[in-house]
Amino acid sequence: MKITKDMLITDALALDPGLVPVLQSHGLNCFGCPSSRGKSLEMAAESHGADINKLVADMNAVLPE
């Protein structure tokens, strides 16, 4: 499965909890916030000024084949 910008943060982390450092490297520390349950990666990136396309690419690079 691949990460997409419309995925919820919690759904992405359910695929691989090892994605937390990638989120942090893009300035997203909201993986522990209650709002992460209803916030898409795109919404989180936008609210933190992160490049969603780079974030998704970096997250997918970490996922196992």
All heavy atoms as TSV, in Angstrom:
chain	resi	resn	atom	element	x	y	z
A	1	MET	N	N	0.844	-1.184	0.000
A	1	MET	CA	C	0.000	0.000	0.000
A	1	MET	C	C	0.887	1.245	0.000
A	1	MET	O	O	1.956	1.252	0.575
A	1	MET	CB	C	-0.894	-0.036	1.232
A	1	MET	CG	C	-1.798	1.151	1.354
A	1	MET	SD	S	-3.217	0.814	2.394
A	1	MET	CE	C	-4.483	1.465	1.369
A	2	LYS	N	N	0.406	2.288	-0.647
A	2	LYS	CA	C	1.147	3.537	-0.722
A	2	LYS	C	C	0.445	4.619	0.089
A	2	LYS	O	O	-0.760	4.619	0.241
A	2	LYS	CB	C	1.253	4.001	-2.174
A	2	LYS	CG	C	2.096	3.074	-3.042
A	2	LYS	CD	C	2.480	3.787	-4.291
A	2	LYS	CE	C	3.908	4.146	-4.084
A	2	LYS	NZ	N	4.651	4.742	-5.066
A	3	ILE	N	N	1.243	5.532	0.561
A	3	ILE	CA	C	0.739	6.706	1.272
A	3	ILE	C	C	0.208	7.689	0.235
A	3	ILE	O	O	0.833	7.911	-0.801
A	3	ILE	CB	C	1.877	7.374	2.078
A	3	ILE	CG1	C	2.502	6.398	3.076
A	3	ILE	CG2	C	1.394	8.647	2.758
A	3	ILE	CD1	C	1.618	5.991	4.203
A	4	THR	N	N	-0.938	8.283	0.528
A	4	THR	CA	C	-1.511	9.320	-0.329
A	4	THR	C	C	-1.788	10.553	0.522
A	4	THR	O	O	-1.939	10.453	1.745
A	4	THR	CB	C	-2.820	8.856	-0.995
A	4	THR	OG1	O	-3.786	8.572	0.024
A	4	THR	CG2	C	-2.586	7.620	-1.860
A	5	LYS	N	N	-1.876	11.689	-0.129
A	5	LYS	CA	C	-2.060	12.944	0.610
A	5	LYS	C	C	-3.410	13.032	1.303
A	5	LYS	O	O	-3.566	13.766	2.267
A	5	LYS	CB	C	-1.828	14.150	-0.291
A	5	LYS	CG	C	-2.819	14.300	-1.420
A	5	LYS	CD	C	-2.437	15.481	-2.287
A	5	LYS	CE	C	-3.410	15.655	-3.439
A	5	LYS	NZ	N	-3.034	16.811	-4.249
A	6	ASP	N	N	-4.392	12.261	0.862
A	6	ASP	CA	C	-5.706	12.320	1.490
A	6	ASP	C	C	-5.872	11.316	2.633
A	6	ASP	O	O	-6.919	11.278	3.275
A	6	ASP	CB	C	-6.807	12.143	0.449
A	6	ASP	CG	C	-6.749	10.817	-0.275
A	6	ASP	OD1	O	-5.649	10.279	-0.437
A	6	ASP	OD2	O	-7.807	10.314	-0.688
A	7	MET	N	N	-4.818	10.523	2.916
A	7	MET	CA	C	-4.868	9.573	4.040
A	7	MET	C	C	-4.876	10.312	5.365
A	7	MET	O	O	-4.233	11.355	5.508
A	7	MET	CB	C	-3.621	8.681	4.051
A	7	MET	CG	C	-3.667	7.523	3.153
A	7	MET	SD	S	-2.152	6.547	3.432
A	7	MET	CE	C	-2.920	5.026	3.846
A	8	LEU	N	N	-5.586	9.739	6.320
A	8	LEU	CA	C	-5.519	10.274	7.675
A	8	LEU	C	C	-4.147	9.948	8.260
A	8	LEU	O	O	-3.550	8.919	7.935
A	8	LEU	CB	C	-6.605	9.656	8.554
A	8	LEU	CG	C	-8.050	9.942	8.162
A	8	LEU	CD1	C	-8.992	9.237	9.124
A	8	LEU	CD2	C	-8.334	11.426	8.118
A	9	ILE	N	N	-3.667	10.804	9.114
A	9	ILE	CA	C	-2.368	10.593	9.752
A	9	ILE	C	C	-2.347	9.243	10.461
A	9	ILE	O	O	-1.398	8.464	10.326
A	9	ILE	CB	C	-2.050	11.731	10.740
A	9	ILE	CG1	C	-1.905	13.050	9.995
A	9	ILE	CG2	C	-0.794	11.419	11.542
A	9	ILE	CD1	C	-1.881	14.273	10.898
A	10	THR	N	N	-3.410	8.949	11.197
A	10	THR	CA	C	-3.453	7.688	11.941
A	10	THR	C	C	-3.444	6.481	11.022
A	10	THR	O	O	-2.858	5.454	11.360
A	10	THR	CB	C	-4.679	7.636	12.876
A	10	THR	OG1	O	-5.862	7.904	12.110
A	10	THR	CG2	C	-4.558	8.630	13.995
A	11	ASP	N	N	-4.074	6.581	9.851
A	11	ASP	CA	C	-4.081	5.469	8.898
A	11	ASP	C	C	-2.680	5.242	8.324
A	11	ASP	O	O	-2.252	4.106	8.140
A	11	ASP	CB	C	-5.076	5.708	7.768
A	11	ASP	CG	C	-6.520	5.657	8.248
A	11	ASP	OD1	O	-6.769	5.114	9.349
A	11	ASP	OD2	O	-7.397	6.159	7.522
A	12	ALA	N	N	-1.977	6.326	8.050
A	12	ALA	CA	C	-0.607	6.206	7.533
A	12	ALA	C	C	0.289	5.554	8.578
A	12	ALA	O	O	1.078	4.650	8.264
A	12	ALA	CB	C	-0.064	7.577	7.138
A	13	LEU	N	N	0.152	5.966	9.826
A	13	LEU	CA	C	0.982	5.401	10.888
A	13	LEU	C	C	0.602	3.958	11.204
A	13	LEU	O	O	1.450	3.191	11.670
A	13	LEU	CB	C	0.898	6.259	12.147
A	13	LEU	CG	C	1.547	7.638	12.022
A	13	LEU	CD1	C	1.355	8.438	13.297
A	13	LEU	CD2	C	3.011	7.522	11.666
A	14	ALA	N	N	-0.633	3.581	10.911
A	14	ALA	CA	C	-1.036	2.184	11.096
A	14	ALA	C	C	-0.314	1.282	10.101
A	14	ALA	O	O	-0.029	0.125	10.396
A	14	ALA	CB	C	-2.546	2.048	10.945
A	15	LEU	N	N	0.012	1.831	8.935
A	15	LEU	CA	C	0.781	1.067	7.944
A	15	LEU	C	C	2.192	0.813	8.430
A	15	LEU	O	O	2.739	-0.266	8.235
A	15	LEU	CB	C	0.843	1.807	6.607
A	15	LEU	CG	C	-0.436	1.906	5.811
A	15	LEU	CD1	C	-0.192	2.745	4.565
A	15	LEU	CD2	C	-0.938	0.520	5.426
A	16	ASP	N	N	2.791	1.846	9.038
A	16	ASP	CA	C	4.166	1.723	9.519
A	16	ASP	C	C	4.441	2.806	10.561
A	16	ASP	O	O	4.596	3.975	10.203
A	16	ASP	CB	C	5.144	1.849	8.351
A	16	ASP	CG	C	6.582	1.595	8.742
A	16	ASP	OD1	O	6.892	1.534	9.961
A	16	ASP	OD2	O	7.412	1.447	7.838
A	17	PRO	N	N	4.511	2.422	11.829
A	17	PRO	CA	C	4.809	3.412	12.872
A	17	PRO	C	C	6.181	4.059	12.684
A	17	PRO	O	O	6.447	5.120	13.243
A	17	PRO	CB	C	4.773	2.604	14.167
A	17	PRO	CG	C	3.979	1.385	13.842
A	17	PRO	CD	C	4.218	1.115	12.382
A	18	GLY	N	N	7.033	3.467	11.888
A	18	GLY	CA	C	8.347	4.031	11.601
A	18	GLY	C	C	8.290	5.304	10.777
A	18	GLY	O	O	9.325	5.921	10.508
A	19	LEU	N	N	7.099	5.721	10.387
A	19	LEU	CA	C	6.938	6.959	9.624
A	19	LEU	C	C	6.976	8.210	10.506
A	19	LEU	O	O	7.073	9.319	9.999
A	19	LEU	CB	C	5.622	6.925	8.839
A	19	LEU	CG	C	5.555	5.895	7.715
A	19	LEU	CD1	C	4.134	5.790	7.179
A	19	LEU	CD2	C	6.531	6.229	6.608
A	20	VAL	N	N	6.931	8.022	11.822
A	20	VAL	CA	C	6.947	9.167	12.738
A	20	VAL	C	C	8.153	10.080	12.484
A	20	VAL	O	O	7.982	11.298	12.373
A	20	VAL	CB	C	6.879	8.703	14.214
A	20	VAL	CG1	C	7.208	9.844	15.165
A	20	VAL	CG2	C	5.507	8.136	14.516
A	21	PRO	N	N	9.387	9.557	12.356
A	21	PRO	CA	C	10.513	10.462	12.100
A	21	PRO	C	C	10.382	11.247	10.793
A	21	PRO	O	O	10.854	12.383	10.702
A	21	PRO	CB	C	11.726	9.522	12.051
A	21	PRO	CG	C	11.302	8.310	12.811
A	21	PRO	CD	C	9.827	8.184	12.572
A	22	VAL	N	N	9.728	10.668	9.801
A	22	VAL	CA	C	9.513	11.385	8.533
A	22	VAL	C	C	8.570	12.555	8.771
A	22	VAL	O	O	8.828	13.674	8.307
A	22	VAL	CB	C	8.966	10.445	7.430
A	22	VAL	CG1	C	8.739	11.208	6.138
A	22	VAL	CG2	C	9.895	9.266	7.203
A	23	LEU	N	N	7.492	12.305	9.491
A	23	LEU	CA	C	6.565	13.395	9.822
A	23	LEU	C	C	7.297	14.498	10.583
A	23	LEU	O	O	7.161	15.684	10.266
A	23	LEU	CB	C	5.403	12.869	10.662
A	23	LEU	CG	C	4.389	11.976	9.957
A	23	LEU	CD1	C	3.451	11.349	10.971
A	23	LEU	CD2	C	3.608	12.760	8.932
A	24	GLN	N	N	8.088	14.096	11.565
A	24	GLN	CA	C	8.824	15.081	12.372
A	24	GLN	C	C	9.814	15.877	11.526
A	24	GLN	O	O	9.976	17.079	11.736
A	24	GLN	CB	C	9.556	14.375	13.506
A	24	GLN	CG	C	8.617	13.835	14.555
A	24	GLN	CD	C	9.334	13.029	15.619
A	24	GLN	OE1	O	10.194	12.207	15.308
A	24	GLN	NE2	N	8.963	13.238	16.875
A	25	SER	N	N	10.450	15.230	10.574
A	25	SER	CA	C	11.431	15.934	9.735
A	25	SER	C	C	10.777	17.000	8.856
A	25	SER	O	O	11.453	17.904	8.368
A	25	SER	CB	C	12.215	14.945	8.872
A	25	SER	OG	O	11.424	14.435	7.823
A	26	HIS	N	N	9.473	16.886	8.677
A	26	HIS	CA	C	8.722	17.875	7.891
A	26	HIS	C	C	7.983	18.859	8.794
A	26	HIS	O	O	7.153	19.633	8.328
A	26	HIS	CB	C	7.732	17.166	6.958
A	26	HIS	CG	C	8.386	16.520	5.788
A	26	HIS	ND1	N	8.552	17.153	4.576
A	26	HIS	CD2	C	8.954	15.295	5.651
A	26	HIS	CE1	C	9.177	16.340	3.740
A	26	HIS	NE2	N	9.431	15.199	4.377
A	27	GLY	N	N	8.269	18.811	10.095
A	27	GLY	CA	C	7.665	19.748	11.033
A	27	GLY	C	C	6.288	19.348	11.532
A	27	GLY	O	O	5.597	20.157	12.134
A	28	LEU	N	N	5.891	18.117	11.267
A	28	LEU	CA	C	4.586	17.639	11.727
A	28	LEU	C	C	4.769	16.788	12.969
A	28	LEU	O	O	5.278	15.676	12.900
A	28	LEU	CB	C	3.902	16.812	10.632
A	28	LEU	CG	C	3.219	17.605	9.522
A	28	LEU	CD1	C	4.249	18.212	8.585
A	28	LEU	CD2	C	2.283	16.720	8.763
A	29	ASN	N	N	4.382	17.337	14.078
A	29	ASN	CA	C	4.451	16.622	15.346
A	29	ASN	C	C	3.052	16.291	15.847
A	29	ASN	O	O	2.864	15.995	17.015
A	29	ASN	CB	C	5.208	17.465	16.383
A	29	ASN	CG	C	6.652	17.632	15.997
A	29	ASN	OD1	O	7.338	16.664	15.725
A	29	ASN	ND2	N	7.101	18.865	15.946
A	30	CYS	N	N	2.089	16.334	14.953
A	30	CYS	CA	C	0.685	16.172	15.343
A	30	CYS	C	C	0.227	14.719	15.350
A	30	CYS	O	O	-0.952	14.452	15.516
A	30	CYS	CB	C	-0.208	16.996	14.425
A	30	CYS	SG	S	0.109	16.758	12.683
A	31	PHE	N	N	1.147	13.791	15.189
A	31	PHE	CA	C	0.768	12.377	15.158
A	31	PHE	C	C	0.202	11.907	16.490
A	31	PHE	O	O	-0.524	10.930	16.548
A	31	PHE	CB	C	1.945	11.493	14.757
A	31	PHE	CG	C	3.194	11.764	15.534
A	31	PHE	CD1	C	3.423	11.141	16.736
A	31	PHE	CD2	C	4.128	12.670	15.053
A	31	PHE	CE1	C	4.565	11.419	17.462
A	31	PHE	CE2	C	5.276	12.939	15.773
A	31	PHE	CZ	C	5.494	12.310	16.983
A	32	GLY	N	N	0.484	12.607	17.574
A	32	GLY	CA	C	-0.041	12.227	18.875
A	32	GLY	C	C	-1.255	13.043	19.289
A	32	GLY	O	O	-1.877	12.769	20.306
A	33	CYS	N	N	-1.600	14.034	18.514
A	33	CYS	CA	C	-2.733	14.904	18.842
A	33	CYS	C	C	-4.055	14.209	18.527
A	33	CYS	O	O	-4.140	13.460	17.568
A	33	CYS	CB	C	-2.680	16.190	18.024
A	33	CYS	SG	S	-1.267	17.223	18.358
A	34	PRO	N	N	-5.082	14.488	19.317
A	34	PRO	CA	C	-6.396	13.913	19.023
A	34	PRO	C	C	-6.902	14.281	17.627
A	34	PRO	O	O	-7.594	13.503	16.991
A	34	PRO	CB	C	-7.305	14.509	20.099
A	34	PRO	CG	C	-6.390	14.887	21.206
A	34	PRO	CD	C	-5.078	15.255	20.553
A	35	SER	N	N	-6.519	15.448	17.133
A	35	SER	CA	C	-6.994	15.866	15.808
A	35	SER	C	C	-6.393	15.028	14.682
A	35	SER	O	O	-6.901	15.028	13.568
A	35	SER	CB	C	-6.693	17.348	15.574
A	35	SER	OG	O	-5.309	17.571	15.525
A	36	SER	N	N	-5.324	14.279	14.960
A	36	SER	CA	C	-4.706	13.458	13.912
A	36	SER	C	C	-5.635	12.342	13.461
A	36	SER	O	O	-5.478	11.805	12.378
A	36	SER	CB	C	-3.375	12.877	14.392
A	36	SER	OG	O	-3.583	11.912	15.407
A	37	ARG	N	N	-6.619	12.027	14.287
A	37	ARG	CA	C	-7.578	10.978	13.914
A	37	ARG	C	C	-8.487	11.421	12.775
A	37	ARG	O	O	-9.018	10.601	12.056
A	37	ARG	CB	C	-8.422	10.575	15.118
A	37	ARG	CG	C	-7.609	9.931	16.193
A	37	ARG	CD	C	-8.457	9.644	17.419
A	37	ARG	NE	N	-7.591	9.307	18.532
A	37	ARG	CZ	C	-7.440	8.083	18.998
A	37	ARG	NH1	N	-8.098	7.096	18.463
A	37	ARG	NH2	N	-6.630	7.863	19.993
A	38	GLY	N	N	-8.662	12.712	12.616
A	38	GLY	CA	C	-9.546	13.209	11.575
A	38	GLY	C	C	-8.863	14.128	10.585
A	38	GLY	O	O	-9.520	14.746	9.760
A	39	LYS	N	N	-7.545	14.236	10.684
A	39	LYS	CA	C	-6.800	15.161	9.834
A	39	LYS	C	C	-6.020	14.382	8.776
A	39	LYS	O	O	-5.294	13.457	9.085
A	39	LYS	CB	C	-5.849	15.985	10.694
A	39	LYS	CG	C	-5.235	17.164	9.985
A	39	LYS	CD	C	-4.337	17.954	10.914
A	39	LYS	CE	C	-5.053	19.170	11.418
A	39	LYS	NZ	N	-4.154	20.110	12.099
A	40	SER	N	N	-6.191	14.797	7.525
A	40	SER	CA	C	-5.435	14.154	6.450
A	40	SER	C	C	-3.997	14.676	6.458
A	40	SER	O	O	-3.700	15.726	7.033
A	40	SER	CB	C	-6.073	14.448	5.092
A	40	SER	OG	O	-5.887	15.808	4.743
A	41	LEU	N	N	-3.141	13.934	5.811
A	41	LEU	CA	C	-1.750	14.377	5.674
A	41	LEU	C	C	-1.692	15.730	4.984
A	41	LEU	O	O	-0.915	16.607	5.361
A	41	LEU	CB	C	-0.932	13.348	4.901
A	41	LEU	CG	C	-0.653	12.050	5.639
A	41	LEU	CD1	C	-0.114	11.001	4.677
A	41	LEU	CD2	C	0.324	12.273	6.779
A	42	GLU	N	N	-2.532	15.920	3.976
A	42	GLU	CA	C	-2.546	17.183	3.244
A	42	GLU	C	C	-2.963	18.347	4.148
A	42	GLU	O	O	-2.339	19.412	4.125
A	42	GLU	CB	C	-3.477	17.089	2.043
A	42	GLU	CG	C	-3.468	18.329	1.175
A	42	GLU	CD	C	-4.243	18.155	-0.106
A	42	GLU	OE1	O	-5.273	17.462	-0.116
A	42	GLU	OE2	O	-3.799	18.715	-1.120
A	43	MET	N	N	-3.983	18.139	4.961
A	43	MET	CA	C	-4.426	19.191	5.885
A	43	MET	C	C	-3.339	19.508	6.900
A	43	MET	O	O	-3.096	20.676	7.212
A	43	MET	CB	C	-5.712	18.767	6.588
A	43	MET	CG	C	-6.918	18.753	5.692
A	43	MET	SD	S	-8.500	18.089	6.350
A	43	MET	CE	C	-8.295	17.954	8.069
A	44	ALA	N	N	-2.685	18.469	7.408
A	44	ALA	CA	C	-1.620	18.677	8.387
A	44	ALA	C	C	-0.444	19.418	7.757
A	44	ALA	O	O	0.102	20.348	8.351
A	44	ALA	CB	C	-1.161	17.347	8.958
A	45	ALA	N	N	-0.063	19.000	6.559
A	45	ALA	CA	C	1.060	19.649	5.873
A	45	ALA	C	C	0.748	21.117	5.622
A	45	ALA	O	O	1.595	21.988	5.841
A	45	ALA	CB	C	1.361	18.931	4.558
A	46	GLU	N	N	-0.464	21.386	5.176
A	46	GLU	CA	C	-0.860	22.767	4.897
A	46	GLU	C	C	-0.814	23.625	6.162
A	46	GLU	O	O	-0.307	24.746	6.139
A	46	GLU	CB	C	-2.267	22.782	4.305
A	46	GLU	CG	C	-2.721	24.145	3.855
A	46	GLU	CD	C	-4.078	24.088	3.186
A	46	GLU	OE1	O	-4.175	23.466	2.116
A	46	GLU	OE2	O	-5.026	24.655	3.759
A	47	SER	N	N	-1.306	23.082	7.262
A	47	SER	CA	C	-1.343	23.872	8.491
A	47	SER	C	C	0.046	24.065	9.106
A	47	SER	O	O	0.232	24.968	9.917
A	47	SER	CB	C	-2.299	23.256	9.509
A	47	SER	OG	O	-1.834	22.014	9.956
A	48	HIS	N	N	1.013	23.236	8.697
A	48	HIS	CA	C	2.374	23.366	9.225
A	48	HIS	C	C	3.360	23.911	8.189
A	48	HIS	O	O	4.560	23.954	8.444
A	48	HIS	CB	C	2.873	22.005	9.735
A	48	HIS	CG	C	2.168	21.556	10.971
A	48	HIS	ND1	N	2.472	22.029	12.223
A	48	HIS	CD2	C	1.147	20.684	11.149
A	48	HIS	CE1	C	1.687	21.469	13.113
A	48	HIS	NE2	N	0.856	20.657	12.490
A	49	GLY	N	N	2.859	24.289	7.021
A	49	GLY	CA	C	3.706	24.868	5.984
A	49	GLY	C	C	4.651	23.881	5.333
A	49	GLY	O	O	5.709	24.257	4.835
A	50	ALA	N	N	4.276	22.592	5.323
A	50	ALA	CA	C	5.120	21.561	4.723
A	50	ALA	C	C	4.672	21.294	3.283
A	50	ALA	O	O	3.509	21.492	2.924
A	50	ALA	CB	C	5.034	20.272	5.530
A	51	ASP	N	N	5.592	20.848	2.463
A	51	ASP	CA	C	5.323	20.481	1.072
A	51	ASP	C	C	4.718	19.076	1.058
A	51	ASP	O	O	5.410	18.098	1.320
A	51	ASP	CB	C	6.623	20.523	0.277
A	51	ASP	CG	C	6.463	20.141	-1.179
A	51	ASP	OD1	O	5.485	19.460	-1.545
A	51	ASP	OD2	O	7.353	20.503	-1.970
A	52	ILE	N	N	3.430	18.975	0.742
A	52	ILE	CA	C	2.741	17.693	0.804
A	52	ILE	C	C	3.328	16.675	-0.174
A	52	ILE	O	O	3.428	15.487	0.149
A	52	ILE	CB	C	1.208	17.850	0.604
A	52	ILE	CG1	C	0.485	16.510	0.779
A	52	ILE	CG2	C	0.906	18.437	-0.764
A	52	ILE	CD1	C	0.654	15.845	2.118
A	53	ASN	N	N	3.719	17.106	-1.342
A	53	ASN	CA	C	4.271	16.167	-2.320
A	53	ASN	C	C	5.595	15.574	-1.840
A	53	ASN	O	O	5.838	14.376	-1.994
A	53	ASN	CB	C	4.426	16.837	-3.687
A	53	ASN	CG	C	3.086	17.218	-4.276
A	53	ASN	OD1	O	2.122	16.458	-4.204
A	53	ASN	ND2	N	3.001	18.405	-4.828
A	54	LYS	N	N	6.434	16.390	-1.236
A	54	LYS	CA	C	7.712	15.911	-0.684
A	54	LYS	C	C	7.456	14.998	0.505
A	54	LYS	O	O	8.099	13.956	0.651
A	54	LYS	CB	C	8.575	17.113	-0.287
A	54	LYS	CG	C	9.881	16.762	0.364
A	54	LYS	CD	C	10.919	16.376	-0.652
A	54	LYS	CE	C	12.279	16.274	0.018
A	54	LYS	NZ	N	12.853	14.951	-0.069
A	55	LEU	N	N	6.503	15.369	1.355
A	55	LEU	CA	C	6.164	14.548	2.513
A	55	LEU	C	C	5.707	13.160	2.079
A	55	LEU	O	O	6.207	12.146	2.585
A	55	LEU	CB	C	5.071	15.228	3.342
A	55	LEU	CG	C	4.497	14.406	4.492
A	55	LEU	CD1	C	5.556	14.100	5.538
A	55	LEU	CD2	C	3.307	15.121	5.113
A	56	VAL	N	N	4.781	13.094	1.143
A	56	VAL	CA	C	4.262	11.808	0.671
A	56	VAL	C	C	5.379	10.983	0.031
A	56	VAL	O	O	5.496	9.780	0.284
A	56	VAL	CB	C	3.078	12.013	-0.299
A	56	VAL	CG1	C	2.701	10.725	-1.009
A	56	VAL	CG2	C	1.869	12.568	0.459
A	57	ALA	N	N	6.217	11.618	-0.766
A	57	ALA	CA	C	7.330	10.904	-1.403
A	57	ALA	C	C	8.284	10.339	-0.355
A	57	ALA	O	O	8.714	9.184	-0.450
A	57	ALA	CB	C	8.074	11.832	-2.367
A	58	ASP	N	N	8.603	11.143	0.650
A	58	ASP	CA	C	9.511	10.689	1.704
A	58	ASP	C	C	8.897	9.553	2.519
A	58	ASP	O	O	9.584	8.613	2.900
A	58	ASP	CB	C	9.897	11.851	2.617
A	58	ASP	CG	C	10.836	12.847	1.957
A	58	ASP	OD1	O	11.321	12.575	0.833
A	58	ASP	OD2	O	11.069	13.907	2.561
A	59	MET	N	N	7.602	9.646	2.777
A	59	MET	CA	C	6.933	8.576	3.529
A	59	MET	C	C	6.902	7.272	2.733
A	59	MET	O	O	7.172	6.204	3.269
A	59	MET	CB	C	5.516	9.009	3.914
A	59	MET	CG	C	5.492	10.126	4.943
A	59	MET	SD	S	3.838	10.701	5.347
A	59	MET	CE	C	3.361	9.448	6.532
A	60	ASN	N	N	6.602	7.372	1.446
A	60	ASN	CA	C	6.566	6.170	0.616
A	60	ASN	C	C	7.942	5.556	0.450
A	60	ASN	O	O	8.069	4.334	0.315
A	60	ASN	CB	C	5.921	6.481	-0.741
A	60	ASN	CG	C	4.420	6.506	-0.664
A	60	ASN	OD1	O	3.798	5.648	-0.056
A	60	ASN	ND2	N	3.823	7.518	-1.251
A	61	ALA	N	N	8.992	6.369	0.503
A	61	ALA	CA	C	10.362	5.848	0.379
A	61	ALA	C	C	10.729	4.996	1.576
A	61	ALA	O	O	11.587	4.111	1.481
A	61	ALA	CB	C	11.341	7.009	0.217
A	62	VAL	N	N	10.095	5.228	2.721
A	62	VAL	CA	C	10.397	4.491	3.951
A	62	VAL	C	C	9.629	3.159	4.011
A	62	VAL	O	O	10.091	2.207	4.625
A	62	VAL	CB	C	10.063	5.364	5.183
A	62	VAL	CG1	C	10.134	4.577	6.465
A	62	VAL	CG2	C	10.994	6.555	5.246
A	63	LEU	N	N	8.461	3.122	3.375
A	63	LEU	CA	C	7.648	1.905	3.425
A	63	LEU	C	C	8.352	0.745	2.760
A	63	LEU	O	O	8.985	0.904	1.718
A	63	LEU	CB	C	6.296	2.141	2.732
A	63	LEU	CG	C	5.294	3.032	3.426
A	63	LEU	CD1	C	4.051	3.151	2.568
A	63	LEU	CD2	C	4.941	2.491	4.789
A	64	PRO	N	N	8.213	-0.441	3.349
A	64	PRO	CA	C	8.797	-1.615	2.701
A	64	PRO	C	C	8.062	-1.944	1.408
A	64	PRO	O	O	6.877	-1.598	1.264
A	64	PRO	CB	C	8.610	-2.738	3.726
A	64	PRO	CG	C	7.613	-2.240	4.706
A	64	PRO	CD	C	7.571	-0.753	4.596
A	65	GLU	N	N	8.757	-2.559	0.505
A	65	GLU	CA	C	8.163	-2.923	-0.787
A	65	GLU	C	C	7.017	-3.881	-0.624
A	65	GLU	O	O	6.955	-4.726	0.158
A	65	GLU	CB	C	9.220	-3.561	-1.691
A	65	GLU	CG	C	10.310	-2.587	-2.082
A	65	GLU	CD	C	9.842	-1.528	-3.056
A	65	GLU	OE1	O	9.073	-1.833	-3.972
A	65	GLU	OE2	O	10.230	-0.369	-2.879
